[in-house]
Amino acid sequence: MSTLYLLNKPFHTLSQFTDDQGRATLADVIDVPDIYAAGRLDYDSEGLLLLTDDGALIQRISDPRHKQPKTYWVQVEGSADAAALRALREGLVLNDGPTRPAQVRLIAPPAIPPRDPPIRERRQRPTSWLELTLREGRNRQVRRMTAQVGLPTLRLVRAAIGAWRIDGLGPGEWRRETLHAPVPSGRQRPRPTRRKRS
């Protein structure tokens, strides 16, 4: 049995508990001792981060061999047309090699709070929202992929890792779930036991 903490990481918060430059860290939003993040989420990205004190569980979740799909809500600058979506679905060649095909679809703006601070929008440029799912995790991959198809990322929110989702969690909120069996490639549905607000 393991305990997992689901945190909705706010914008401009590091995926670690300390920082020598005075930036916001996980210590500002979750007060559970001796837990660590299973993977990372960029400082300028928001959304789901999984934490636990179980080293084997961290390895199981974050190891690329286990192919935990990660789903993102991505607000991009410009109108996402069929050609851009097709290119993302087929896979792109980035400067560190070809990507795997992504699952992607155009979505309505998700029901999430506005970002603080808000994104910078240009009056003459529309924006679009995409739901994009990857089974790999390169550095700033989503941003690089959308930029390559002419859709710069304005806001990036990780909505899910495997079966775990940020549903019901506002920025800086978290909940605890108890796992009663090993994580089988992201398909186990964990049991919620407690919810906290910062």
C-alpha positions in Angstrom: 0.0 0.0 0.0 1.4 3.4 -1.0 0.2 7.0 -0.6 0.1 9.4 -3.5 -0.5 13.1 -3.5 -2.1 14.8 -6.5 -1.2 18.5 -6.6 -2.3 21.1 -9.1 1.0 23.0 -9.4 0.5 26.7 -9.9 2.2 28.8 -12.6 5.7 30.0 -11.7 6.2 27.4 -9.0 9.2 25.0 -9.1 8.7 21.2 -9.0 10.9 21.0 -6.0 10.9 22.0 -2.3 13.8 24.4 -2.1 15.3 27.2 -4.2 18.3 29.4 -3.6 16.9 32.2 -5.8 13.7 32.9 -3.8 11.3 31.5 -6.3 8.0 29.8 -5.3 8.4 26.0 -4.6 6.3 23.1 -3.6 6.9 23.9 0.0 4.6 26.9 -0.5 1.6 24.8 -1.5 1.9 21.4 0.2 2.9 20.8 3.8 3.5 17.0 3.8 7.1 16.0 5.0 9.4 13.7 3.1 7.6 13.4 -0.2 9.1 13.9 -3.6 7.8 14.6 -7.1 7.4 11.7 -9.5 8.7 13.6 -12.6 8.7 17.3 -13.2 6.6 20.1 -14.6 8.2 23.3 -15.9 8.3 26.4 -13.8 6.1 28.2 -16.4 3.6 25.3 -16.7 0.7 24.4 -14.5 -1.3 21.4 -13.5 -0.9 17.8 -12.2 2.1 16.8 -10.3 2.3 13.5 -8.5 4.2 13.2 -5.2 5.0 10.4 -2.8 7.4 9.1 -0.2 7.6 5.7 -2.0 10.8 5.5 -4.2 9.6 2.5 -6.1 6.3 4.2 -6.9 8.2 7.3 -8.1 10.3 5.1 -10.4 7.2 3.3 -11.7 5.4 6.5 -12.5 8.3 8.4 -14.0 10.1 5.7 -15.9 9.4 6.2 -19.7 9.4 2.4 -20.1 6.0 2.3 -18.4 4.6 4.7 -20.9 2.3 6.7 -18.5 0.4 8.9 -21.0 0.4 12.6 -20.1 -2.5 14.8 -21.2 -2.1 18.6 -21.5 -4.5 21.4 -22.2 -2.7 23.9 -24.4 -3.7 27.4 -25.2 -1.9 28.4 -28.4 -1.7 31.6 -30.4 -3.4 31.2 -33.8 -6.2 29.1 -35.2 -5.4 25.4 -35.1 -6.3 24.1 -38.5 -6.5 20.5 -39.8 -3.0 20.6 -41.2 -1.5 21.5 -37.9 -3.4 18.8 -36.0 -2.5 16.2 -38.6 1.2 17.1 -38.2 1.0 16.7 -34.5 -0.8 13.4 -34.8 1.8 12.0 -37.3 4.8 13.2 -35.3 7.4 15.9 -35.9 11.1 16.0 -36.2 12.5 18.3 -33.5 16.2 19.2 -32.9 16.6 16.2 -30.7 15.0 13.8 -33.2 11.5 12.6 -34.2 8.6 12.6 -31.8 6.1 9.8 -31.4 2.7 10.6 -32.8 0.5 12.5 -30.4 -3.2 12.3 -29.7 -4.6 15.8 -30.2 -7.9 17.4 -30.6 -9.3 20.9 -30.7 -11.3 21.7 -27.5 -13.4 24.4 -26.0 -11.6 26.5 -23.3 -11.4 24.2 -20.2 -13.2 25.2 -17.0 -10.1 26.3 -15.1 -9.3 29.6 -13.3 -7.6 32.4 -15.2 -3.8 32.3 -14.9 -2.1 34.7 -12.5 -0.6 36.7 -14.1 -2.7 36.4 -17.2 -1.3 35.4 -20.5 -0.4 38.1 -23.0 -2.9 38.1 -25.9 -2.7 40.1 -29.1 -5.9 41.7 -30.2 -5.4 40.7 -33.9 -4.5 37.1 -33.1 -7.1 34.5 -32.1 -6.2 31.7 -29.7 -7.1 28.0 -29.7 -7.2 25.3 -27.0 -5.8 21.8 -27.7 -5.9 18.6 -25.7 -2.7 16.9 -26.4 -1.6 13.5 -25.1 2.0 12.3 -25.2 3.7 9.0 -24.2 7.2 10.5 -24.0 8.6 13.4 -22.0 11.3 15.5 -23.6 12.3 18.9 -22.3 9.6 21.4 -23.1 8.3 19.1 -25.8 4.7 20.4 -26.0 5.9 23.9 -26.5 8.4 22.9 -29.2 5.8 20.8 -31.0 3.2 23.5 -31.1 5.7 26.1 -32.2 6.9 23.9 -35.0 3.4 23.8 -36.5 3.0 27.6 -36.2 1.0 27.7 -32.9 3.1 29.2 -30.1 2.0 28.0 -26.7 0.6 30.7 -24.4 -0.6 28.5 -21.5 0.2 24.9 -20.7 -1.8 22.9 -18.1 -1.1 19.2 -17.5 -4.6 17.7 -17.0 -3.7 14.0 -16.4 -0.9 11.5 -15.9 -2.3 8.0 -16.7 -5.6 7.6 -14.8 -4.9 10.5 -12.4 -6.5 13.9 -13.2 -6.6 17.4 -11.7 -10.4 17.4 -11.8 -11.7 19.2 -8.7 -8.3 20.7 -7.8 -7.7 24.5 -8.1 -4.2 25.9 -8.4 -2.3 25.0 -5.3 -4.8 22.4 -4.1 -4.0 18.8 -3.5 -5.5 15.5 -2.4 -4.2 12.2 -1.1 -5.0 8.8 -2.6 -4.1 5.4 -1.3 -2.9 2.8 -3.8 -3.6 -0.8 -2.9 -1.7 -2.5 -5.8 1.2 -1.7 -8.1 0.6 0.9 -10.8 -0.2 -1.0 -14.1 0.8 1.4 -16.9 -1.4 4.2 -15.6 -4.7 2.3 -15.7 -5.3 1.8 -12.0 -8.0 3.9 -10.5 -6.8 5.0 -7.0 -9.0 5.5 -4.0 -9.3 9.1 -2.7 -9.0 9.4 1.1 -8.4 13.1 1.9 -8.4 16.5 0.3 -6.5 19.6 1.4 -6.6 23.2 0.4 -3.5 25.4 0.8 
